[in-house]
Each structure stands twice: as C-alpha cells, then as structure tokens.
Amino acid sequence: MIWSLIKVLLFVTIVAALTLGAGYLTDSGEGMRVAVAGYEFTLGPLQAVIVALVLLAIVWLVVRLVGLLMAVLHFLNGDETAISRYFDRNRERKGYEALSEGIVALASGEGKLAMSRAAKAERYLRRPELTAVLTAQAAEAAGDTRKATEAYKSLLSDPASRFIGVRGLMKQKLAEGDRETALKLAEKAFELKPKHAETQDILLQLQAETADWKGARATLGAQRQTGTLPRDVHRRRDAVLALQQAKGVLDETASIEAQEAAIEAQKLSPDLIPASAMAARAYIAKGDAKNATRVLKKAWAMNPHPDLAAAFAEIDPGETAQDRVKRFRTLTAINPENDETRMLLAELNLAAEDFPAARRALGDLVTRHPTRRSLAIMAAIERGEGADEAVVRGWLARTLTAPRGPQWCCDKCQSVHASWGPICANCGGFDTLSWREPVEGTGPSATQSELLPLLVGMQTEKPADIEAEALADAKGARS
C-alpha cells in the first residue's frame, strides 16, 4: 500500500514538472527557425521540444525497421530462424532481466517477489531448467511446499535437469521426516550423479539408518574413488560397516561368511574395539584360541577396554579364578600403568579373593583419578578385608558423586551411550562414538549429594543392598 502511494506521488510530481517546463518554454517567447529545401519553418520553444522527441522516435523506429529488414533478407537467403531470432532477442533480454531480479529477490529473502519474477522469466525464456529451479527455491522460501514440489517434478522430464528435481524432492522428504522415500530418491540421485559429494553423504547416512550395510559399503567405495574421503578415514568407516555386516557372528546359525566378515573388519581397523572383540569371538567359534589371543593383545596395546577383557575371558570360560589371574597376565602385562589394566587386575584378584593383591593392583587410582568403578572396587576390597561397615559405606557414598569414567561418547553431540554403535542415537552422526571420558560439568549438585560422605556413619535401612550393587559393578568386567 505504501509503495502504491509512492508511485502515485511520483507520477503527480513528474506531470507537474513537465507542466511547469512547458509553461516556462511557452512564456520565454524565443523561437527556432529551420530552413529545409527552400522552405522555412519557425517553431516555438515547446514546438521545438516536441519535434525533437518525434525525431528521436522516428530514428528509433527506423533502426528497428532496418533490423527487421535485415532479418527478412537473411530469411530469404536461406536462414530459416533469422526472423524468429530477431523477435526472440527482445524476449530473451526481458526474460534474463526478470531472472536476475528473481535471483536477487531470493537472496534477499523475498520469496513471493522471486516467484513472480520467475513466472515472468518463464513466459519470456521458456527454459524450465532455469526458471523452475528459481520457482522451487522461491516457493520454499515463501513456505509454499506444494508449489515447490510441482516445480521440482516439472524438472524430472528433462534429462539435463532431472538430477536437480530428484535432489530437491529428496531434501523435501528429509525435511518432512519421510526417510524411506528419501532413501529411494537418494539412490536415484546417486545413480544420476555418482560423484556428487552431498548425495554420497546423504545416501550413506540413510543406508546406515536402515541397516543396508552392503549398500553403504558400496557408497563408501564411491566416496573413496572420487577422492572425497582420505584413505585412512575410508578404511576406518569401511571397518565400521563390515563390523555391522558381521553382527550375527555369535548366533548359533552364524555362517562362515559372517565369521570372516568380523575378522575382515578387525583387519581393516585394528583400533576399532568392537571389531577386535567380535573378531576374537569369531576365532573362538572356530576353536582358534591362538589367533583370538593375538587379536585381543594387539587391541589391548592400542586401547585397553572392558569388552576386550570379556572376550579374553571367553577363550577359556571354565577356568578357576586363580587360573584366570595367571592366564590374564599375558594381557595385563601390556600397558600395566593404564587405569583400565589396573582395574581389570584388581577385579581378577577380587574374584580370586586375594584382597591384598587387588589393593596393590588398584594402587593410587582412587585418589589420583577416582571413578564410580574404581571406588566400587575399593569398597569391595575393604569389605573383603573385613573393614568396618562405615568404611565400606564411605567408599560407596563417594561413588554417587564421582565421575563415570570412560564411556562411549559422541564426538559430535557429546551424548553418552551404553554400548557402541555405528550411528549416534541422539544426533544421527555416523562413526562418531569414541571411548573416552564424557564431558561433565562441575559444581555443587541441586540435591547437595556431596554431603553424603559426611553421613556414612548414620544407620541406613538397607546398606547391604547398596553394597551389593557396588560389588556387582566392580565385578562387571570379570564375567
């Protein structure tokens, strides 16, 4: 409404200026004398201006007529498109002007203006591969999803613009949460342009979400071939996908191929803890304890982890607690100063009821780097050595406020997971889980649970339940 008012005021101003100018020229009284071919003409000031404008219009018309005449001559000379090109030049100029105005409007966030300019450009240019893209993006900016969908579908009929249409529809389905349709569209887009990096990433994520590990590995191979992934990253992610392919290795009906897939995953990335544990179990299923031990020792040297210790225990599940302590020395001798190694050795000695050895194995861990697990182990040691119940409850109370210790944490969103997986359940990131200390804030809690150690001398209703739970946590890695 304001723009309409401005245009009306501008028009009135121009008319008033022209009227004042004409009146000034009329009142000046000066004229212009023109002699042509023996004839003499006397023109007033206003008449001279009018004649000049008429002459300019005539010159413009002559130029246009000459251009048209040249087009006709070219047509008569055999150029069948000469006349159509003559008229198309003006249409193209107007069409590209409208197209550029639409692009500028879209960049400025004026979706409706961009849509109107796109419609004008389409009338002049008749090139949907250009105008339909602008129309679709402008419709999305304006919130008109139906119009955007129609525009993207109009691009599917032309091979030159089919990929743009498929990609646009794929992104719409992703925004709507229709992952199944988005996957089919991503597969089609990948078929049209297998080297398109964004399409590769989207397809890989959707395939991983639907557990299509074979297809995901093929997509990953395409990323490696096109150079969008470094070699080391490709090997790591390929190992992750190979690991998921072999997930049924422990089933009774697991095939030899599944076992080999687990071993392949470990070879691709020896530092991938779940792959090493699964490969070891594959060797155990074959009765190959030697190779299972080799795989676990190599993985333990890179990154000690409770899952590796659990797999190592499965090599000889019927051994006594004392025999297990001896056999585990081949593992605990690697990285002996590592916190995980210390806690594992302490738990093994707890199971063998060698409490002094368990205390020596734990060392200063409870003071240097106390965690819930190490404090629970210390409580079990105190209980096993016959310490007073108040001392045991003191260690147990400290577990309530102690850090959790290393966990499977997402490097992208920092969420903590109970077990490893190829995809973060919180943010959907692929291969973002790593075994490390979670990011935890510090400061007093809302419940003031830091005061609990001061209350351990007080009698509780069921202290045995608390102790049993802590002891169970301490024995978690032994089974």
N, C-alpha and C positions, 0 to 999 in steps of 0.2 A: 504493500500500500504506500509506503514511504517512497519507494523507487518510482511508482506511478506519479506521485505528486511532484517529484523532482523532474521527471520528464515533461510534465505539463508546464511547470515553471520555466524550464529551459526552452521549450518551444515558444512560449509567450515572449521570453527575453529576445530570442532570435528575430521573431516577427517585429518586435518593437524596434530593434536595432536596424533592421532593413528599412522600416518605415521612416525612421529618423534620417538614415543615409539618403534615401530617395528624396525626402523633403529638402535636405541640405543641397543636393545636386540641383534640384529644380530652382531653388532660391538664389543660387550662385550667379545665374544669368549668363555664364560663359558657355560657348558652344564649340563645335568642332566642324570644320569644313573639309569635305572629302571630294576629290575630283577623280573620276574614273571614266576613261574612254570618251572624253569631251563632255561628260555630264558632271555637274557639280551638285553636291548634297551638303546641306547644313543640318547638323544634328545637335540637339541639346545635350546637356550632360547626362541626363537619365537615359535618353535615347542611345547615346554612345555606349553606355554600360550594357544596355540590353543587346545592342548589335554585337558587342564583343562576346557576350555569352552565347549568342546564337552562332557566331562564327566558330567558337570552340566546340559547340555541339556538332556542327557540320563537319569539322575536321575529325572529331572522334568517330562520327558515323562513316566518313569516307574511309578511315583506316580499317574499320570493321568490315566494310563492304569489299575493300581490296583484299583483306584476308580471306573473306568468303569466296571471292572470285578466284583467288589462287587455289583454294581448296577444290573448287569446281573444276578448274583446269587440270589439277593433279588427278582428280577422279576420272575426267575424260581421257587422261593419258594412261589409265590402267590401274591407278591406285584406288582400290575399292573402298578403303577405310578413310580416305582423306577428309570427306565431309563430316563423317561421324567423329573423327578426331578433332575437327575444328570446334564442334559443339561440346565435345567432352572435356576440352581443356578448361573451359569456364566451370563446368560441373566439378571437375577434379579439384580446381583451386578452392571452390567453396566447400567441397567435401573435406579436404585436408585442413582447411581453416577450422571447420566445425570439430574435426577430430582432435586437433591440437588444443582447442578450447575445452573439449571434454576431458582430455588428459590432465590439463591444468586444474580443472574443477575437481577431478577425482583426487589429485594430490592435495588439494586444499580441503578435502573432506566434504565437498558439496555434491553429494550423491545424486540428488534429483536433477540438478543442473547438468551434471555429467551424463545422465541418462537421456535428457532432451538433446544434448549436443551429439550423442552417439546416434540417436534416431535420425537427426538431420544429416549426419555424415553418411549413414546408410542409404538415405534417399539419393544422395549425390554420387557416392562412390560405388555402392553395391558390392562391397567387399566384406562379407561377414567374418572372415578370418581376422579382420582388424576391428570392425565395429562391434561384433558380437562379444569379443573379449572385453572391450570397454563397457558394453552394456551390462555384462555379467558382473564385473567388478563394481560398477557404479550401483547396480541393484543390491549387491551385498552390502555396500557402504550405506545405502539408504534403508536397509533392513527388509528389502523385498526379495525373499528367498525364492518364491515361485518364479518371478521374472528372471532371476539369475539362473535357475535350473533350466528354464526354457532356452536361455541364451547359450548355456553350455551344451545342451542337447542339439542345438542347431549347428554346432561345430563338428558333430560326430560324422556327418555325411561327407565332409571334405577330408581326404587323406592328409592334406597339409595342416589341417587344424584339429585333427582327431585327438591327438595327444593332449592338446590344451583342454578340450572338452572333457576327456576322461579324467584328467588331473583335477579339473575344477569340481566335477561331480564327486570324486574321491574325497576331496577336502570337505565338501559339504556333508558327506556321510560321516566323516570323522567327527565333525562338529556336532552332528546330531546323535552321535554315540552308536551308530549302526556299523559296528566293526565287521560284521560278516559281509555286507555289501561292499564296504570299503576295501576289504581284502581282495575281493574279485576285481574291483576296479584297479587296485594297485597292481595286481597280476597283469591286467590288460595294459596298463601304462608301462610296466616293465617290459612287456613284450614289444611295445611300440618303440620305446627308447631305453634299452638295457643299460646304457651308460649314464643315465640321469641320476645324479647323486642323491637328490632328495627322495626320488621314487624308491631307490635302493634302500634307504634308511627306513622309510615308512613300511615298505613291504617286509623287511627283515623283522621289524618290531611286531607287525601283525601276525606274521608266521610264527614267531616265538610265542605270542599270546595264545595262539590256537594249537600249540604243541606240534606244529608242522616242522619238525627238526630237519628232515631231509630237504625240504624246500628252502628252509632258512640257510642251510649249508650251501646250497646252490647259489642263493642270493649273495652270501658272503664271498663265495668264489668269484662272482661277477665284480664285487667291490674290489677284490684284490687285483683282478685283471685290468680294471680301469684305473688303478692307481689311487683310488680314494681311501684305501686303508694301508698303513705301513705293514711290512711283513710280520713284525713281532705281534702287533695288535691282531692281525688276521689269524695267526697261529693260536693265540690265546682264546679268541672268540670261537674259532673252529673247534677247539678243545671243549669249550663250554657246550656247544651244540652236540658234539659227539658224545659227551657225557650224558646229555639228556636222552639221546638215542639209546643209550645202553642202560637206562634206568631200571629195566626189568631183569638185570643180571642176577639178582638174588632170588628170583622166583624159581619155584621147582621146575617150571616148564621153560626156563630160560634156554635159549638156543645158543649154539656155539658162536653164532654171529654176534649175539648180544654180548657175550663174554669178550670176544675180540674187539668189539666197539669200545668197551670200557678200557681195555688195555691200550687201544689206539688213542683214546682221549688223554690218558696219562702220559703217553709218549709225546703228544702234541704240546702239552704244557705240564711239565713235572711239578711246577709250583702250585698247581690247582689242587687244593686239598681234597675236595670231594672226588676228583678224578683218581687221585692216588689211592684213596680208601677203597673206591669201587674196583679199581684195577687189582688191588691186593686181594679183594674178596673173589674176583674172577679167577685169580691164580689158586686161591684156597679151594674154590669149587672144582678146579682141575686136579687138586692134590699136589700142587707145586708150591710147597712151603718156602723153598729157597728163593724163588722169584718174588713171592709175596713179601718176604723179609727184605729183599733188596729194594723193592719199590718203596716200602714204608720207611726204611732207613734213609733213603735219598730224600724223601719228602720231609722227614723229621729234621734233617740237616738244614733244609731251607726254611721251614716254618713249623715248629712243634705245635701240635693241635690234639685235643682230646679224641677227635674222630679217628686219627691215625693210631692212637693208643688202643682204642676199642677194636680196630681192625687187627692190630698186632695180637691182641688177646685172643681173637678168634682162630688164630693159627693152631693153637692147642687149647681148646676150651675145657678139657678135662683135667688139667694140671692142678696141683695143690697151690695154695697161696705162697708157700716158701719156694716152690719150683718156679712160680711165675716171677718172683722177685729176681731170681737168678737169670731166667731167660730174658727178662726185660733189660738186663744190664747192657746188652748189645744196642739197645735203643737209648737208654738213659746216659750212656757214655758219650753220646752225641749231644752237643750243646748242653753240657752239665750245669752251667750257670743260668740257663734260661729259666724263667719263672714257671713255665708250663712243665719243664723237666723236673723241677724241684717238687711241684705239687703232685705230679704223677708218682714220683718215687716215694713221697710221703704217704700217698694213698695206698700204694702197694704194700708198704710196711705196716700200715694200719690194718689191712686185710690179713696180714701175717701175724698181727698182734705184737709186733716189735715196735713198741711205742717210743723208746729212746732213739731208735734209728729213724723213725718218722719225724721226730723233733729235729734231729740233726739234718735230715734232708730238707726240711722246711727252712731252716736257718733263720735269717733275719727278715724273711719275706713279710711277716705280719706287721713289722714296724717300718720297713722300708717301702713296701708297696702293698698295703692291706687291701684285700678284696673280699667279697662275700664268701667266695670259695675257700680262700686261704684261712680266713678267720673260722669258718666252719670246721676245716681240718684241724686247726689248733684246738678248738673246743673238744673235738673227738679225741685228740691226743691227751688233753687234760683229764677227760673222763676216763680214758683207758688207763691212765697212771694213778687213778684214784683220788684226783683233786677234789676239793670241796665243791658242792653244788653251786655255791655262789660264784666261784671262779668260772665254772663252766657257763653259767648263765651270763656272766660278764662278757665272755667271748661271743656268745650267741647274740647278746644285745647289740654288740658292735656291728654285727652283720646287717642289721636293719638300716644303718646309715652309711655303710661302706659302699664304695664303687662296685659296679657289677663285674668289672674286669673285661677282658677281650670278648667281643660279641661279633656276630655277623652284622655289619653296619653298612648302610647305603652311602656311598661316597657322594651321591647327588643330593639326597634329601635328609641324610643323617638318621633315618629311621632304623630301629634295631629289629632284627629278625631272629626267630628261634632256630631256624635252620637255613642252610644255603639254598639259593635258587637262582636260576639264570636271569630272572626279572624281579625287580623290586615291587613288592605288592602295594607299596604306598604311592610311588611316583611313576612306575612303569619303566624305569631305566633298565637297559639291557647290560648285563655283566657289570653291575655297579656295587656288588656286595664284596666286602673285604673283611678279613678277621683282624680286628683292632679294637682299641679302647673307644667306646662311644663318647660322643661329645655330651658332657653332663655339666650342668650349671652348679655353681657353688653358692653357699649361703644358708642361713637358717631355714628350716622347713616350716610349713604352716602349722604342723602339729607339734613342733618342738620335740621331735623324736630324739634329738641329740642328748636330751636329759635322761634317756633310758638307762645308760650305763650307771647313772647315779642311783638307780632304783633297784639294781640287781640283788641287793641284799634283802629286799622285801619278798615275802612269800607270794607265789602266783598259784592260781588254781590248778594249772596243768603244765608244769615246767617240763615234764617228760615228753609231752607232745612237741614242744619247741625243739628240744634236744634231738629227738628222733628225726625231725625234719632236717635239721642242720647236718646230722650224721649221714642222712640219705644223700644230701647234696655233696658231701665230702666223698662219698663212695661212687659218685656218678661216672667217673672215668675208669673205674676198675672193671665194670661189667662189660 
